[in-house]
């Protein structure tokens, strides 16, 4: 499981956009978000670099 901090995640729309971005790489990915702590956990067959890249492209770069 990949654990990331996404400082720009601030609302429900952000959560949906982050989940959708990860799902473009792996439709079966499990994405768990904690909006209050700005933490995102991803269980996926996609690699960590690919996940970080797609989040950055979506406007939510992980710290």
C-alpha positions in Angstrom: 0.0 0.0 0.0 1.2 3.4 -1.0 0.7 6.2 1.6 0.9 9.8 0.5 0.3 13.3 1.9 -1.6 15.5 -0.6 -1.4 19.1 0.9 -3.7 20.6 -1.8 -6.6 18.2 -0.9 -9.2 20.4 0.8 -12.7 19.3 -0.1 -14.9 16.5 -1.3 -14.3 17.4 -4.9 -10.6 17.0 -4.4 -11.2 13.5 -3.0 -13.3 12.6 -6.0 -10.7 14.0 -8.4 -7.9 12.1 -6.7 -9.8 8.8 -6.7 -10.7 9.3 -10.4 -7.1 10.0 -11.3 -5.8 6.9 -9.7 -8.6 4.8 -11.3 -7.4 5.9 -14.7 -4.3 3.8 -14.0 -6.0 0.9 -12.3 -9.7 0.6 -12.3 -9.6 -1.8 -9.4 -7.4 0.3 -7.2 -8.5 0.9 -3.6 -8.2 4.6 -2.7 -8.7 5.7 0.9 -8.6 9.3 1.8 -8.5 11.2 5.1 -9.4 14.8 4.2 -8.6 16.2 7.7 -5.1 14.8 7.7 -4.7 15.2 3.9 -3.6 11.5 3.7 -4.2 9.2 0.7 -3.6 5.5 0.8 -3.6 3.6 -2.5 -3.6 -0.2 -3.0 -3.0 -0.8 -6.7 -1.0 -2.8 -9.3 0.2 0.6 -10.7 3.6 1.7 -9.6 4.2 4.4 -7.0 5.9 6.7 -9.6 2.9 6.4 -12.0 0.5 7.1 -9.2 2.4 10.2 -8.1 2.6 11.4 -11.7 -1.1 11.0 -12.3 -1.9 12.9 -9.1 0.4 15.7 -10.1 -1.1 15.9 -13.5 -4.6 16.1 -11.9 -3.4 19.1 -9.8 -2.8 17.3 -6.5 1.0 16.7 -6.2 1.9 14.6 -3.3 4.4 16.0 -0.8 
